[in-house]
């Protein structure tokens, strides 16, 4: 496998782990980028642009990052709060009156971000066509009754998170989350990261698909617990219903899907775009001043939800819009915050070490929150820092 790019002195373990992902863990095409204190120290890519193709992955190749989108979208609400335009402790219905229906008057804005809103599933799933309509998803969650008393428990809002967040942004700013992100963050910073891929950039996105690979050895659980497996297999379980809020799920290689803005699932990014996004959340980068104040960083990573997750059926930890370091999704240190994408992608920041990390791939495995390829790269960063 020819691997392109560079690593700074001391970060050679990351290159070794990246090569190993292709050799033993099924990667077909992927990239990883790492920043430290705002400076890029890892920039690697290799394999093919398309999971089922032969054209090489090039600098600037981008991929759908699935739920790693959630961490990007969360920054929109936190920045609006930082600017005084949004109160995290206000009821969602204060900004979106139609949302109050069916016992949701006490759902707070922070409940959208910490997965405590009680709305992980829909009684009637949306069709792919409805899901791409920016009005249909918000209408559906506004009409939905909560599964549990909002604020009293947590469960991963796999798809509904996006519609809740998007409509809040639209009610506050007049723009959807993707438009606001492009005009206020990714556009001014020149990030290769889009929530709603423009037609002018469509040629950079590779085709994604399922891949298999040998199971890792060592500290990661190779097989999920029986209860987790059963939850995903049972059509009536909250787990299956949450992930089936769009049914059937859209073709992720469809240009129309990539052009839409679904803040839970369909950002398109390069590894550098994802890593530099997180680098700029926590510190200055070349030509850019940090986005989050120290107070907002503390909000993002202060534990809001922890313990058994009613959807993922494992113990999870969430701050405001971000997964936190834990057994379900190991990051770099206990102070890290970020978000994985189901089956592969991962982006996060670690303020104490100054590390920002981005991994994207065109090959999705069966993993949900802790893909072995991304985890191998994180462990390599840890070794490079002697943590």
C-alpha positions as CSV (number, residue, x, y, z in Angstrom):
1,X,0.0,0.0,0.0
2,X,1.3,3.4,-1.0
3,X,0.7,5.9,1.7
4,X,1.0,9.6,0.8
5,X,1.6,12.6,3.0
6,X,3.8,13.5,6.0
7,X,4.1,13.1,9.7
8,X,6.1,15.3,12.0
9,X,9.0,13.8,14.0
10,X,7.7,11.7,16.8
11,X,4.4,10.9,15.2
12,X,5.7,8.0,13.1
13,X,3.4,5.5,15.1
14,X,0.4,7.1,13.4
15,X,1.8,6.3,10.0
16,X,2.4,2.7,11.1
17,X,-1.1,2.4,12.4
18,X,-2.5,3.9,9.2
19,X,-0.7,1.4,7.0
20,X,-1.9,-1.4,9.3
21,X,-5.5,-0.4,8.8
22,X,-5.1,-1.3,5.1
23,X,-3.2,-4.4,5.7
24,X,-5.5,-6.0,8.3
25,X,-8.6,-4.0,9.0
26,X,-10.2,-3.7,5.6
27,X,-9.5,0.0,4.7
28,X,-9.9,0.6,0.9
29,X,-9.4,4.4,1.0
30,X,-8.9,6.7,4.0
31,X,-7.1,9.7,5.4
32,X,-6.1,10.9,8.8
33,X,-5.0,14.4,10.0
34,X,-3.8,15.5,13.4
35,X,-3.1,19.0,14.6
36,X,-1.2,20.0,17.8
37,X,-1.5,23.4,19.2
38,X,-2.9,24.6,15.8
39,X,-0.2,23.1,13.7
40,X,-0.6,20.1,11.5
41,X,1.6,17.2,12.6
42,X,0.0,14.3,10.6
43,X,-1.4,14.4,7.1
44,X,-1.8,11.0,5.5
45,X,-4.0,9.4,2.8
46,X,-3.9,6.3,0.8
47,X,-6.0,3.7,-1.2
48,X,-8.7,4.4,-3.6
49,X,-11.1,7.4,-3.8
50,X,-14.1,5.0,-4.2
51,X,-14.6,2.0,-2.1
52,X,-15.4,0.0,-5.2
53,X,-13.0,1.7,-7.6
54,X,-9.4,2.0,-8.7
55,X,-8.8,5.8,-9.0
56,X,-6.4,6.8,-6.3
57,X,-7.3,8.8,-3.2
58,X,-5.9,12.3,-3.7
59,X,-5.1,15.2,-1.4
60,X,-8.5,16.8,-1.0
61,X,-10.6,13.6,-1.5
62,X,-13.7,13.9,0.8
63,X,-16.2,11.4,2.2
64,X,-19.5,11.3,4.0
65,X,-18.7,11.1,7.7
66,X,-22.1,9.9,9.0
67,X,-22.6,10.8,12.6
68,X,-19.3,12.6,13.0
69,X,-21.6,15.3,11.5
70,X,-23.2,15.7,14.9
71,X,-20.1,17.2,16.5
72,X,-19.8,19.7,13.6
73,X,-23.5,20.6,13.8
74,X,-23.4,21.0,17.6
75,X,-20.9,23.8,17.2
76,X,-23.6,25.9,15.5
77,X,-25.9,25.9,18.6
78,X,-23.0,26.4,20.9
79,X,-21.7,29.4,18.9
80,X,-25.2,30.9,18.8
81,X,-25.3,30.5,22.6
82,X,-21.9,32.1,22.8
83,X,-23.1,35.0,20.8
84,X,-26.1,35.5,23.0
85,X,-28.6,34.5,20.4
86,X,-29.8,31.2,22.0
87,X,-30.4,30.2,25.6
88,X,-29.5,26.6,26.3
89,X,-31.9,26.5,29.2
90,X,-34.9,27.9,27.3
91,X,-37.6,25.5,26.2
92,X,-37.3,24.5,22.5
93,X,-40.9,25.7,22.1
94,X,-39.8,29.3,23.0
95,X,-38.1,29.4,19.6
96,X,-40.4,26.9,17.8
97,X,-43.9,27.2,19.1
98,X,-45.3,24.2,17.1
99,X,-42.9,21.9,18.9
100,X,-44.8,22.2,22.2
101,X,-47.4,19.6,21.0
102,X,-47.9,16.3,22.8
103,X,-46.2,17.0,26.1
104,X,-43.0,18.5,24.9
105,X,-43.3,21.9,26.6
106,X,-40.5,21.1,29.0
107,X,-37.9,20.0,26.4
108,X,-35.0,22.4,26.7
109,X,-32.5,23.4,24.1
110,X,-29.8,21.5,26.0
111,X,-31.9,18.3,25.9
112,X,-31.5,18.4,22.1
113,X,-27.7,18.4,22.5
114,X,-27.4,15.9,25.4
115,X,-29.8,13.3,24.0
116,X,-32.4,13.7,26.8
117,X,-35.2,15.1,24.7
118,X,-37.1,11.7,24.6
119,X,-37.5,11.8,20.9
120,X,-35.1,9.3,19.4
121,X,-37.7,7.6,17.1
122,X,-40.7,8.4,15.0
123,X,-44.0,6.6,15.0
124,X,-44.0,6.9,11.2
125,X,-40.6,6.8,9.7
126,X,-39.8,9.3,6.9
127,X,-39.2,8.1,3.3
128,X,-35.9,9.0,1.7
129,X,-37.7,11.7,-0.3
130,X,-39.3,13.2,2.8
131,X,-36.0,13.1,4.7
132,X,-34.3,15.3,2.1
133,X,-37.1,17.9,2.4
134,X,-35.8,20.4,5.1
135,X,-39.4,20.9,6.4
136,X,-40.6,17.3,6.7
137,X,-38.2,16.1,9.4
138,X,-38.9,19.1,11.8
139,X,-42.6,18.7,11.2
140,X,-42.4,15.0,12.2
141,X,-40.5,15.6,15.4
142,X,-42.8,18.5,16.3
143,X,-45.8,16.1,16.0
144,X,-44.1,13.2,17.9
145,X,-44.8,12.3,21.5
146,X,-41.8,11.7,23.7
147,X,-40.8,8.1,24.5
148,X,-39.8,9.1,28.0
149,X,-40.2,12.2,30.2
150,X,-37.9,14.7,28.6
151,X,-34.8,15.4,30.8
152,X,-35.1,12.3,32.9
153,X,-33.0,9.9,30.9
154,X,-30.8,9.7,27.8
155,X,-30.8,7.8,24.6
156,X,-28.9,8.4,21.4
157,X,-31.0,10.5,18.9
158,X,-29.4,8.9,15.8
159,X,-31.4,10.8,13.2
160,X,-33.9,13.0,15.0
161,X,-31.0,15.0,16.5
162,X,-30.5,16.6,13.0
163,X,-34.0,17.8,12.5
164,X,-34.3,19.1,16.1
165,X,-31.0,21.1,15.7
166,X,-31.7,22.3,12.2
167,X,-35.1,23.8,13.0
168,X,-33.7,25.5,16.1
169,X,-31.0,27.1,14.0
170,X,-33.6,28.1,11.3
171,X,-35.9,29.7,13.9
172,X,-33.1,31.7,15.5
173,X,-31.2,32.8,12.3
174,X,-33.5,32.3,9.3
175,X,-30.9,29.8,7.9
176,X,-30.6,26.0,8.1
177,X,-27.6,24.7,10.0
178,X,-25.7,23.9,6.8
179,X,-26.2,27.4,5.4
180,X,-25.2,29.0,8.7
181,X,-22.1,26.8,9.1
182,X,-20.9,27.6,5.6
183,X,-21.4,31.4,6.0
184,X,-20.1,31.7,9.5
185,X,-17.5,29.0,10.0
186,X,-16.4,26.6,7.2
187,X,-16.5,29.2,4.4
188,X,-14.5,31.9,6.2
189,X,-12.0,29.4,7.5
190,X,-11.6,27.7,4.1
191,X,-12.4,24.2,5.6
192,X,-13.0,21.3,3.3
193,X,-16.1,20.4,5.2
194,X,-19.7,20.8,4.1
195,X,-23.2,20.2,5.5
196,X,-24.9,20.2,2.1
197,X,-22.2,19.5,-0.5
198,X,-22.2,22.2,-3.2
199,X,-22.3,21.0,-6.8
200,X,-19.0,22.7,-7.4
201,X,-17.3,20.3,-4.9
202,X,-19.3,17.1,-5.8
203,X,-16.4,15.6,-7.8
204,X,-14.2,15.5,-4.7
205,X,-16.5,13.0,-2.8
206,X,-15.7,9.3,-3.2
207,X,-18.2,6.5,-3.2
208,X,-18.7,4.8,0.2
209,X,-19.8,1.3,1.0
210,X,-19.5,-1.7,3.4
211,X,-16.1,-3.4,4.0
212,X,-15.0,-6.3,6.2
213,X,-11.7,-6.8,8.0
214,X,-10.1,-9.0,10.5
215,X,-11.2,-8.3,14.1
216,X,-8.6,-6.5,16.2
217,X,-6.8,-8.1,19.1
218,X,-6.1,-6.4,22.4
219,X,-8.2,-4.2,24.5
220,X,-11.2,-3.7,22.2
221,X,-14.2,-6.0,22.4
222,X,-14.4,-8.0,19.2
223,X,-18.0,-9.0,19.6
224,X,-20.8,-6.9,21.1
225,X,-22.8,-8.1,24.1
226,X,-25.8,-10.3,23.4
227,X,-28.2,-7.6,24.6
228,X,-26.7,-5.1,22.1
229,X,-27.0,-7.6,19.2
230,X,-30.6,-8.4,20.1
231,X,-31.5,-4.7,20.3
232,X,-30.3,-4.1,16.7
233,X,-32.0,-7.2,15.4
234,X,-35.4,-6.6,17.0
235,X,-37.6,-4.4,14.7
236,X,-39.7,-3.3,17.6
237,X,-36.7,-2.2,19.8
238,X,-36.1,1.5,20.4
239,X,-32.6,0.9,19.0
240,X,-33.9,-0.3,15.6
241,X,-36.7,2.4,15.5
242,X,-34.2,5.2,16.2
243,X,-31.9,4.1,13.4
244,X,-34.9,3.5,11.1
245,X,-36.4,7.0,11.5
246,X,-35.7,7.2,7.8
247,X,-36.8,4.0,6.1
248,X,-35.3,2.8,3.9
249,X,-32.1,4.8,4.5
250,X,-31.1,6.9,1.5
251,X,-28.3,6.0,-0.9
252,X,-25.3,7.8,0.6
253,X,-23.7,8.0,-2.8
254,X,-26.7,9.8,-4.3
255,X,-25.7,13.4,-5.2
256,X,-29.1,14.5,-3.9
257,X,-28.4,13.0,-0.5
258,X,-25.0,14.7,-0.3
259,X,-26.4,18.0,-1.4
260,X,-29.1,18.0,1.3
261,X,-28.2,19.2,4.9
262,X,-29.0,16.5,7.5
263,X,-27.1,17.7,10.6
264,X,-27.2,14.2,12.1
265,X,-25.6,12.2,9.3
266,X,-24.4,13.6,6.0
267,X,-21.6,16.1,6.3
268,X,-18.9,15.5,3.7
269,X,-15.3,16.3,4.8
270,X,-11.7,15.7,4.2
271,X,-9.6,14.4,7.2
272,X,-7.9,17.8,7.3
273,X,-11.2,19.7,7.2
274,X,-12.5,17.7,10.1
275,X,-9.3,17.9,12.2
276,X,-8.8,21.6,11.5
277,X,-12.4,22.3,12.5
278,X,-11.7,20.8,15.9
279,X,-8.4,22.5,16.1
280,X,-10.1,25.9,15.6
281,X,-12.7,25.1,18.3
282,X,-10.0,24.9,20.9
283,X,-7.2,27.3,19.7
284,X,-5.9,29.5,17.0
285,X,-4.8,28.0,13.8
286,X,-3.0,29.4,10.8
287,X,-5.0,32.5,9.8
288,X,-7.9,31.8,12.1
289,X,-8.8,32.8,15.7
290,X,-10.3,30.1,17.9
291,X,-14.1,29.7,17.6
292,X,-15.0,28.5,21.2
293,X,-14.2,30.6,24.2
294,X,-12.8,28.6,27.1
295,X,-16.2,28.8,28.7
296,X,-17.9,27.2,25.6
297,X,-15.3,24.5,25.5
298,X,-16.2,23.7,29.1
299,X,-19.9,23.6,28.1
300,X,-19.2,21.2,25.2
301,X,-17.3,18.7,27.4
302,X,-19.0,18.9,30.7
303,X,-20.8,15.6,31.3
304,X,-24.6,16.0,30.8
305,X,-25.6,12.4,30.2
306,X,-23.9,9.2,31.4
307,X,-24.7,5.6,32.0
308,X,-27.0,3.1,30.2
309,X,-28.1,4.5,26.9
310,X,-31.7,3.6,26.1
311,X,-30.9,3.5,22.3
312,X,-27.4,2.2,22.1
313,X,-27.8,-0.3,25.0
314,X,-24.3,0.4,26.3
315,X,-23.0,3.0,28.7
316,X,-22.5,6.3,26.9
317,X,-21.3,9.8,28.0
318,X,-22.4,13.0,26.3
319,X,-21.6,16.7,26.8
320,X,-23.6,19.3,24.9
321,X,-23.6,17.8,21.4
322,X,-20.4,15.8,21.8
323,X,-19.5,12.3,22.9
324,X,-17.0,12.2,25.7
325,X,-14.2,9.8,26.4
326,X,-15.4,6.5,27.7
327,X,-15.6,2.8,27.1
328,X,-18.3,3.2,24.3
329,X,-16.2,5.7,22.4
330,X,-12.6,6.0,23.6
331,X,-10.9,9.3,22.7
332,X,-7.5,10.6,23.6
333,X,-7.8,11.6,27.3
334,X,-10.7,12.1,29.8
335,X,-10.9,15.7,28.7
336,X,-11.5,15.0,25.0
337,X,-14.8,15.8,23.2
338,X,-15.9,14.9,19.7
339,X,-18.0,12.4,17.7
340,X,-17.6,9.2,15.8
341,X,-19.4,8.3,12.6
342,X,-21.1,4.9,12.5
343,X,-18.8,2.4,10.8
344,X,-15.6,4.6,10.6
345,X,-15.1,8.3,10.8
346,X,-14.0,10.2,13.9
347,X,-13.3,13.8,14.8
348,X,-12.4,15.2,18.2
349,X,-10.4,17.7,20.2
350,X,-8.4,17.4,23.4
351,X,-7.7,20.8,24.9
352,X,-5.2,19.6,27.5
353,X,-2.8,18.2,24.9
354,X,-3.8,20.6,22.1
355,X,-4.6,17.7,19.8
356,X,-7.3,17.8,17.1
357,X,-8.0,14.6,15.1
358,X,-9.8,13.7,11.9
359,X,-10.2,10.3,10.3
360,X,-12.4,9.7,7.2
361,X,-12.8,6.5,5.2
362,X,-14.9,5.2,2.2
363,X,-15.3,1.8,3.8
364,X,-17.9,1.4,6.6
365,X,-17.6,-1.5,9.0
366,X,-20.4,-2.8,11.3
367,X,-19.1,-0.7,14.2
368,X,-21.2,2.0,15.8
369,X,-19.2,4.2,18.2
370,X,-15.6,2.7,18.3
371,X,-14.3,1.6,14.9
372,X,-11.0,-0.4,15.3
373,X,-9.2,1.6,12.5
374,X,-9.9,5.0,14.2
375,X,-9.1,3.5,17.6
376,X,-5.8,2.2,16.4
377,X,-4.9,5.7,15.1
378,X,-5.9,7.3,18.4
379,X,-3.8,4.8,20.4
380,X,-0.9,5.7,18.0
381,X,-1.3,9.4,18.8
382,X,-1.3,8.5,22.5
383,X,2.0,6.6,22.0
384,X,3.5,9.6,20.1
385,X,2.6,11.8,23.1
386,X,3.8,9.2,25.6
387,X,0.4,9.3,27.4
